[in-house]
Amino acid sequence: MFRRYMCTSRNGMRRVFVWFSLFCVGFVAVGQESVDFFKLEQDINNVYREMSQNISPEHNRTLNNELLVLFDSVMSLPQNYSYAFDSLMFAQVKPRDKSFRIFSWFFLQESGRYDVYAILQRNPDCECEQQIFTLHNSVYDFALYDSLICDVDSWFPACYYEIVEERKEEKYIVLGWNPYSLLTQYKVVEVLSFKDCEPVFGHPVFVAEDEQDTVSRVIFNYSAKASMLLKTEKMRWKKMIISDNLVPSDPDFEGVYEFYGPDGSYNGYVYDGGLWHYMSDVDISNKGSRITDFFKKVFRKKSSAIYSETDEFY
């Protein structure tokens, strides 16, 4: 239950504080003086910290609007991209090539579901006309999302926590989490690329278990009470995307995802030839054995040169 929000004067003080901060930001920008980005970063944190208290859904939405305005103003300042913003209280990812960065966060709304927002900022060196994109999608039916190619208004909403580059393909694999509701949550393996400077989400590069079809992203739906592992892991031959194997707590709950959780085994995707190939029952305690068998059986034999010590795929 949310606490009843009574302090209307506090809300007014918050608005005055935010707009005063924005006025100061604009004044400094016009004067071409040095900007205290750390102070502005803390202003953003203060708004998000209050949002995290869940005073009420209406108050959360008001604070989220203030957060978006703050971000827009801060990112219009010269030299803002050179500031790391590494003290923010919510998720941020940036690839090795520093071509963009994504800030993402969530808040609980009236329906009992979580709303996810993100700010994608391109590196100013890209010379694109638009460099800042607000990502938001109010659609919550994710049943068909494994095959969709999406833009900023239809993306699969997620707070991204890990990113991997694919240098040859000029695409990025991003791992994200969506808290979704009080019953279920999601994790996703997403593909991010850019077309005519615009972000594009999804690409049919994930080969399904039956090896007959490819999907644009990999989506995991499971209980809000469970904890799921989804990360990249260095193996002997190549880096893999490793995930917990999710199963219902009882066979009668098949397809009812609020009862899904890890069973102690792991699955994965291994990259080869521009595609990510599914592997079941991966032994992450013995890194390399299943990978070696996989390449010998399905593909031509690889040399150890296929693996790079960087976070990039070749």
Summary of the structure (lengths in Angstrom):
residues: 314
radius of gyration: 21.5
end to end distance: 49.8
largest distance: 69.3
contacts: 900
relative contact order: 0.09
helix: 27%
strand: 34%
